[in-house]
């Protein structure tokens, strides 16, 4: 694709990166075949190729409007198009740059701005999010059905992280919403890794990974969260921590990206690069020791049928595909077939709140696909997907690591 970027951006790091990405696109349209919003709406501007044209126009200085912003906002950032693209177009990077430019040129309405600010200030702060969620759970029966689905029922308090000490030590990120929405996940991960001779420890000062703020165009706020986490983790890095383990694939994609996001920060660039190198999704750690795990876990007396939902952040962002399914099968679980597993469930961070109609349609399609094989349970790898799916089905929805903990106890 030929480009002629405007003076305001062409000589900036963002402009040079965007120009290189745009020039890779050959207009083939393969991306539209796997784009969830294009499949729902059938509008070229609600597919990757159309959005690339809109971003190109914005970067070339052409007028942008609320309609431009709407089409970019509707993107789930699921990155299925990146998996499909034969030319290696890094669409998510381009989208981030394009959204930032449009955000500075199109003023949002008061209600839209207020909603986005409220989400950023609430979701990213566990001390605020936790009590608000508990209040919502108390009044949940009285809420309208559409709102009730977004408030998960109360769960039993989770076990705390184990305090056993092994020679192998790894950090774990608690995150912002997972401690409240799925408190059993990290505790389960700690118990599984303990049986593999690995201690999982948490840095008390670490918190939100920054993804929520970044996706809501609050870039400086997002970078602040990243720097705070690096500061919290760095003493452990200096002590030789083996890895930074994350059980929510959405947070994992963000932490893996710290090196890129802070590449031009003279103070944090090298530290951020090291943190990204140390990142491991929990599946990578467990699968690496799968032989030892299989020796610890007995074959079940009865087969449990499981539907596995691979989050977009896992399969398209981290490019981890098939390894969790293979591990679960090897441990004696029966995985039911799931059609169109590459398509987003509609959670996508704050997307389900800001675009409820599109999100609900995607959710209905995903639940139909996951339950078609009559599984006993649905498992996934990201807290946002887990909560989103649970709101639409009576079947239990959990993180897959909890299945392994069940079998170890």
C-alpha positions as CSV (number, residue, x, y, z in Angstrom):
1,X,0.0,0.0,0.0
2,X,1.4,3.4,-1.0
3,X,1.5,6.0,1.7
4,X,1.9,9.8,2.0
5,X,1.9,10.5,5.8
6,X,1.2,14.0,7.0
7,X,4.0,16.1,8.5
8,X,2.5,15.9,12.0
9,X,3.4,12.2,12.2
10,X,5.6,11.0,9.4
11,X,9.0,11.7,11.2
12,X,7.8,10.3,14.6
13,X,8.5,6.8,15.8
14,X,4.8,6.1,15.6
15,X,4.6,7.5,12.0
16,X,7.6,5.4,10.8
17,X,6.1,2.3,12.4
18,X,2.7,2.9,10.9
19,X,4.2,3.6,7.5
20,X,6.0,0.3,7.5
21,X,2.8,-1.6,8.6
22,X,0.7,0.1,5.9
23,X,3.2,-0.8,3.2
24,X,2.9,-4.5,4.0
25,X,-0.9,-4.5,3.3
26,X,-1.7,-5.9,-0.2
27,X,-5.5,-5.4,0.1
28,X,-6.1,-9.2,-0.2
29,X,-9.1,-9.2,2.1
30,X,-8.3,-12.5,3.7
31,X,-8.6,-10.7,7.1
32,X,-12.3,-10.1,6.5
33,X,-13.0,-13.8,6.6
34,X,-12.0,-14.1,10.3
35,X,-13.1,-10.7,11.5
36,X,-16.0,-11.0,14.0
37,X,-17.5,-7.6,13.5
38,X,-17.3,-7.8,9.7
39,X,-19.2,-11.2,9.9
40,X,-21.9,-9.6,12.0
41,X,-22.3,-6.3,10.2
42,X,-21.1,-7.0,6.6
43,X,-19.6,-3.5,6.4
44,X,-16.1,-3.1,4.8
45,X,-15.4,-0.3,7.3
46,X,-16.1,-2.7,10.2
47,X,-13.4,-5.1,9.0
48,X,-9.6,-4.9,9.2
49,X,-9.1,-3.8,5.6
50,X,-11.6,-1.0,5.9
51,X,-10.2,0.2,9.2
52,X,-6.7,0.2,7.7
53,X,-8.0,2.6,5.0
54,X,-9.6,4.8,7.7
55,X,-6.3,4.9,9.7
56,X,-4.3,5.6,6.5
57,X,-6.6,8.6,5.7
58,X,-6.2,9.9,9.3
59,X,-2.4,9.6,9.2
60,X,-2.3,11.3,5.8
61,X,-4.1,14.3,7.3
62,X,-7.5,13.8,5.7
63,X,-10.6,14.7,7.7
64,X,-11.8,12.3,10.4
65,X,-15.3,12.2,11.9
66,X,-17.3,10.5,14.6
67,X,-18.0,7.8,12.1
68,X,-14.3,7.1,11.7
69,X,-14.0,6.9,15.5
70,X,-17.0,4.5,15.7
71,X,-15.6,2.0,13.2
72,X,-12.3,2.0,15.0
73,X,-14.1,1.7,18.4
74,X,-16.1,-1.3,17.1
75,X,-12.9,-3.3,16.6
76,X,-12.5,-5.9,19.3
77,X,-8.7,-6.0,18.9
78,X,-9.1,-9.8,18.8
79,X,-6.2,-10.0,16.3
80,X,-7.7,-12.9,14.4
81,X,-6.8,-10.9,11.3
82,X,-3.2,-11.0,12.2
83,X,-3.3,-14.8,12.4
84,X,-5.0,-14.9,9.0
85,X,-2.9,-12.3,7.2
86,X,-0.4,-13.8,4.7
87,X,1.6,-10.6,4.6
88,X,2.3,-10.3,8.3
89,X,0.5,-6.9,8.8
90,X,0.7,-6.0,12.4
91,X,-2.8,-4.6,12.5
92,X,-3.1,-4.2,16.3
93,X,-0.1,-1.8,16.4
94,X,-1.5,0.2,13.6
95,X,-4.9,0.3,15.3
96,X,-3.4,1.6,18.5
97,X,-1.6,4.4,16.6
98,X,-4.7,5.2,14.5
99,X,-7.0,5.4,17.5
100,X,-4.7,7.7,19.4
101,X,-4.6,10.1,16.4
102,X,-8.4,10.0,15.9
103,X,-8.9,10.6,19.7
104,X,-7.0,13.9,19.5
105,X,-9.1,15.1,16.5
106,X,-12.6,13.9,17.3
107,X,-14.1,15.1,20.6
108,X,-16.2,12.5,22.3
109,X,-19.7,13.3,23.7
110,X,-20.1,13.8,27.4
111,X,-21.7,10.4,28.1
112,X,-19.1,8.5,26.1
113,X,-16.2,10.3,27.8
114,X,-17.8,9.8,31.2
115,X,-18.3,6.1,30.7
116,X,-14.8,5.5,29.5
117,X,-13.3,7.5,32.4
118,X,-15.4,5.6,34.9
119,X,-14.3,2.3,33.5
120,X,-10.6,3.3,33.7
121,X,-10.9,4.6,37.2
122,X,-12.9,1.7,38.5
123,X,-11.7,-1.5,36.9
124,X,-8.0,-0.7,37.3
125,X,-8.2,-0.2,41.0
126,X,-8.9,-3.4,43.1
127,X,-9.6,-1.4,46.3
128,X,-12.5,0.3,44.5
129,X,-13.6,-2.5,42.1
130,X,-13.8,-5.2,44.8
131,X,-16.3,-3.4,47.1
132,X,-18.4,-2.1,44.1
133,X,-18.7,-5.7,42.8
134,X,-19.7,-7.0,46.2
135,X,-22.4,-4.3,46.4
136,X,-23.6,-5.4,43.0
137,X,-23.7,-9.0,44.1
138,X,-25.8,-8.1,47.1
139,X,-28.5,-6.4,44.9
140,X,-28.0,-8.8,42.0
141,X,-31.5,-10.5,42.2
142,X,-33.1,-7.1,41.8
143,X,-31.1,-6.0,38.8
144,X,-32.5,-6.0,35.2
145,X,-31.5,-9.2,33.3
146,X,-29.0,-7.5,31.0
147,X,-27.2,-6.0,34.0
148,X,-27.5,-9.1,36.1
149,X,-25.6,-11.1,33.6
150,X,-22.6,-8.8,34.0
151,X,-22.5,-9.3,37.8
152,X,-21.2,-12.7,38.6
153,X,-22.7,-14.4,41.7
154,X,-20.6,-14.5,44.9
155,X,-17.9,-17.1,45.1
156,X,-16.3,-18.7,48.1
157,X,-13.2,-17.0,49.3
158,X,-10.1,-18.4,47.6
159,X,-7.3,-20.1,49.3
160,X,-4.2,-18.0,49.7
161,X,-1.0,-18.5,47.8
162,X,1.1,-21.3,49.2
163,X,4.2,-20.2,51.2
164,X,6.3,-23.2,50.6
165,X,9.9,-22.5,49.4
166,X,11.5,-24.2,46.4
167,X,14.7,-23.5,44.6
168,X,12.7,-22.5,41.6
169,X,10.8,-19.3,42.1
170,X,8.4,-17.4,39.8
171,X,6.4,-14.2,40.2
172,X,2.7,-14.1,39.6
173,X,0.5,-11.0,38.7
174,X,-2.7,-10.7,40.7
175,X,-4.0,-8.0,38.3
176,X,-7.0,-5.7,38.9
177,X,-10.2,-7.7,38.5
178,X,-9.1,-11.3,38.8
179,X,-8.7,-11.3,42.6
180,X,-12.4,-10.4,42.9
181,X,-13.9,-12.1,39.9
182,X,-11.9,-15.4,39.9
183,X,-10.0,-15.6,43.2
184,X,-9.4,-19.3,42.9
185,X,-7.3,-19.0,39.7
186,X,-3.9,-17.9,41.1
187,X,-4.3,-20.1,44.2
188,X,-4.8,-23.1,41.9
189,X,-1.8,-22.2,39.8
190,X,0.3,-21.9,43.0
191,X,-0.7,-25.4,44.1
192,X,-0.1,-27.0,40.7
193,X,3.3,-25.4,40.5
194,X,4.2,-26.3,44.0
195,X,3.8,-30.0,43.1
196,X,6.2,-29.3,40.3
197,X,8.8,-27.9,42.7
198,X,8.1,-24.2,41.9
199,X,7.2,-21.5,44.3
200,X,4.8,-18.8,43.1
201,X,5.2,-15.4,44.8
202,X,3.4,-12.1,44.4
203,X,4.8,-8.6,44.6
204,X,2.4,-6.7,46.8
205,X,2.8,-3.4,44.9
206,X,2.1,-4.8,41.5
207,X,-1.4,-4.3,40.1
208,X,-3.2,-3.5,36.8
209,X,-1.1,-4.4,33.8
210,X,-2.2,-1.3,31.9
211,X,-4.3,-2.9,29.2
212,X,-7.6,-1.3,30.1
213,X,-6.2,2.2,30.0
214,X,-4.3,1.6,26.8
215,X,-7.3,0.2,25.0
216,X,-9.3,3.2,26.2
217,X,-6.8,5.7,24.6
218,X,-5.3,6.7,28.0
219,X,-1.8,5.9,27.0
220,X,0.1,7.8,29.6
221,X,-2.0,6.3,32.3
222,X,-1.3,2.8,30.9
223,X,2.5,3.5,30.9
224,X,2.2,4.6,34.5
225,X,0.8,1.2,35.4
226,X,3.5,-0.5,33.5
227,X,6.3,1.4,35.2
228,X,4.7,0.7,38.6
229,X,4.7,-3.1,37.9
230,X,8.3,-3.0,36.7
231,X,9.3,-1.2,39.9
232,X,7.4,-3.8,42.0
233,X,9.0,-6.7,40.2
234,X,12.5,-5.4,39.7
235,X,13.9,-6.5,43.1
236,X,12.8,-10.0,42.4
237,X,14.3,-9.8,38.9
238,X,17.6,-8.8,40.5
239,X,17.3,-11.7,42.8
240,X,17.1,-14.1,39.9
241,X,13.4,-14.9,39.6
242,X,12.9,-17.5,36.9
243,X,9.8,-16.1,35.3
244,X,6.8,-13.8,35.6
245,X,3.8,-16.0,35.3
246,X,0.4,-14.7,34.4
247,X,-2.8,-16.7,34.4
248,X,-4.9,-14.2,32.5
249,X,-3.9,-14.2,28.9
250,X,-5.2,-10.7,28.4
251,X,-2.8,-9.4,30.9
252,X,-0.1,-11.7,29.5
253,X,-0.3,-10.0,26.1
254,X,0.1,-6.6,27.7
255,X,3.1,-7.6,29.8
256,X,4.8,-9.3,26.9
257,X,4.4,-6.0,25.2
258,X,6.1,-3.9,27.9
259,X,9.4,-3.8,26.0
260,X,7.7,-2.4,23.0
261,X,5.5,0.1,24.9
262,X,8.5,1.6,26.9
263,X,11.1,1.2,24.2
264,X,11.6,5.0,24.0
265,X,11.7,5.5,27.8
266,X,15.3,6.2,28.7
267,X,14.7,5.0,32.3
268,X,12.6,2.0,31.8
269,X,13.4,0.7,28.3
270,X,15.9,-2.0,29.4
271,X,14.0,-3.1,32.4
272,X,10.8,-3.3,30.4
273,X,12.6,-5.4,27.8
274,X,13.8,-7.8,30.5
275,X,10.3,-8.1,32.0
276,X,8.9,-9.0,28.7
277,X,11.5,-11.6,28.2
278,X,10.7,-13.1,31.6
279,X,6.9,-13.3,30.9
280,X,5.4,-16.8,30.7
281,X,1.8,-17.7,30.3
282,X,0.9,-20.3,33.0
283,X,0.3,-22.9,30.2
284,X,3.9,-22.5,29.0
285,X,5.3,-23.3,32.5
286,X,2.9,-26.3,33.1
287,X,3.3,-27.8,29.6
288,X,7.1,-27.6,30.0
289,X,6.8,-29.9,33.0
290,X,3.9,-32.0,31.6
291,X,5.7,-35.3,32.0
292,X,6.2,-34.7,35.7
293,X,2.6,-33.5,36.0
294,X,1.2,-36.6,34.3
295,X,3.1,-38.8,36.8
296,X,1.5,-36.9,39.6
297,X,-2.1,-37.0,38.3
298,X,-3.8,-40.3,38.2
299,X,-6.1,-41.3,35.3
300,X,-9.7,-40.5,36.2
301,X,-12.2,-43.3,37.0
302,X,-14.7,-41.5,34.8
303,X,-14.2,-39.2,31.9
304,X,-15.2,-35.5,32.3
305,X,-16.3,-33.8,29.2
306,X,-14.7,-30.3,28.8
307,X,-15.3,-27.5,26.2
308,X,-12.1,-25.4,26.0
309,X,-12.5,-21.8,24.9
310,X,-9.1,-20.3,23.8
311,X,-9.3,-16.6,24.4
312,X,-8.2,-14.3,21.5
313,X,-5.4,-13.0,23.6
314,X,-4.1,-16.6,24.0
315,X,-4.4,-17.8,20.4
316,X,-4.0,-14.6,18.4
317,X,-2.0,-12.4,20.8
318,X,0.3,-14.9,22.4
319,X,0.1,-17.4,19.5
320,X,-0.4,-20.3,22.0
321,X,-2.6,-22.8,20.2
322,X,-3.3,-26.4,21.0
323,X,-0.9,-27.0,23.9
324,X,-3.5,-26.6,26.6
325,X,-5.9,-28.9,24.8
326,X,-3.2,-31.5,24.3
327,X,-2.3,-31.4,28.0
328,X,-6.0,-31.8,29.1
329,X,-6.5,-34.7,26.7
330,X,-3.3,-36.4,28.0
331,X,-4.6,-36.0,31.6
332,X,-7.8,-37.9,30.7
333,X,-10.3,-35.1,30.0
334,X,-12.5,-35.5,26.9
335,X,-12.5,-32.3,24.9
336,X,-15.7,-31.7,23.0
337,X,-15.5,-30.2,19.5
338,X,-16.0,-26.4,19.3
339,X,-16.7,-24.8,15.9
340,X,-15.3,-21.4,15.0
341,X,-13.0,-21.4,18.0
342,X,-11.0,-18.6,16.3
343,X,-13.9,-16.1,16.8
344,X,-14.1,-13.8,19.7
345,X,-16.6,-14.3,22.5
346,X,-17.3,-10.6,22.7
347,X,-15.8,-9.9,26.1
348,X,-12.7,-8.0,24.9
349,X,-11.9,-6.0,28.0
350,X,-14.4,-3.2,28.3
351,X,-16.0,-4.0,24.9
352,X,-19.0,-5.8,26.4
353,X,-19.9,-2.7,28.4
354,X,-19.3,-0.1,25.6
355,X,-20.7,-2.2,22.8
356,X,-23.3,-4.4,24.4
357,X,-25.4,-5.3,21.4
358,X,-22.4,-6.5,19.3
359,X,-20.9,-8.2,22.3
360,X,-24.2,-10.0,23.1
361,X,-24.5,-11.4,19.6
362,X,-20.9,-12.7,19.7
363,X,-21.6,-14.2,23.1
364,X,-24.7,-16.0,21.9
365,X,-22.8,-17.5,19.0
366,X,-19.9,-18.6,21.2
367,X,-22.1,-20.2,23.9
368,X,-23.9,-22.1,21.1
369,X,-20.6,-23.4,19.8
370,X,-19.2,-24.3,23.2
371,X,-22.3,-26.1,24.4
372,X,-23.0,-28.0,21.2
373,X,-21.0,-31.0,22.4
374,X,-22.8,-31.2,25.7
375,X,-19.8,-30.6,27.9
376,X,-19.9,-30.9,31.7
377,X,-17.9,-27.8,32.1
378,X,-16.4,-24.9,30.0
379,X,-12.8,-23.8,30.7
380,X,-10.9,-20.9,29.4
381,X,-7.6,-19.0,30.1
382,X,-8.7,-15.4,30.7
383,X,-10.8,-13.9,33.5
384,X,-12.7,-11.5,31.2
385,X,-13.8,-14.3,28.9
386,X,-14.6,-16.5,31.9
387,X,-16.9,-14.0,33.5
388,X,-18.5,-13.0,30.2
389,X,-19.3,-16.7,29.3
390,X,-20.6,-17.5,32.8
391,X,-23.2,-14.8,32.5
392,X,-24.8,-16.7,29.6
393,X,-24.8,-20.3,30.7
394,X,-25.7,-22.5,33.7
395,X,-22.7,-24.7,33.0
396,X,-19.7,-24.0,35.2
397,X,-17.0,-21.8,33.5
398,X,-13.6,-21.9,35.1
399,X,-9.9,-21.3,34.4
400,X,-8.4,-24.5,33.1
401,X,-5.7,-24.6,35.8
402,X,-8.4,-25.2,38.3
403,X,-9.1,-28.6,36.7
404,X,-5.5,-29.6,37.4
405,X,-5.7,-28.5,41.0
406,X,-8.9,-30.6,41.4
407,X,-7.1,-33.7,40.2
408,X,-4.1,-33.1,42.5
409,X,-6.1,-32.9,45.7
